[in-house]
Amino acid sequence: MSAKSETAKLFKDGLAVRRAVLGPDYVDGSIAKANDFTMAFQHITTEWCWGYAWTRDGLSRKTRSMLNLAMLTALNRSAEIKLHVKGALANGVTVEEIKEVLLHATVYCGIPAGLDAFKAANQVLEEEGAYTKAAAKAVKKSAAKKSAAKKTTAKKATAKKAVAKKPTTKKAVKK
């Protein structure tokens, strides 16, 4: 494979992943707004970041999203944190996991960086309705647990009744 065709493949594969994670509107908008000067950056971002790093097999997209949030916190890049919180949600990262990643990063990166990260993430989580979705999911999970507990209790009660109804044979003890 020639260098040009390999680069074209990285761009094509990267563009697909980038759209899946960040959303086609954002990605296509960024590319459409690019001029000759900034298109070089669109290429390097799409090819290296998304085409090379994000398409590798070693880590899931969810894990990559969590790593990005931690690294962007360390770099104090609020605008990118906002973008990648949306991507993290798309990749299955929960609100609770985002909070834990940011707390962990805050310990190592400092309170000012953590504060900016929390503010940026909170804004996106509110805009995306993630708190409402997380609460609804928690209620649904709790209801499922209660239902499962009731079923388990009912099975145990049925099993106890079955044991109690079994006829017992006592042998007469001879003296």
Helices and strands as residue ranges (DSSP letters): H 3-22, H 24-33, H 36-44, I 45-53, H 61-75, H 78-90, H 95-109, H 111-127, H 130-165
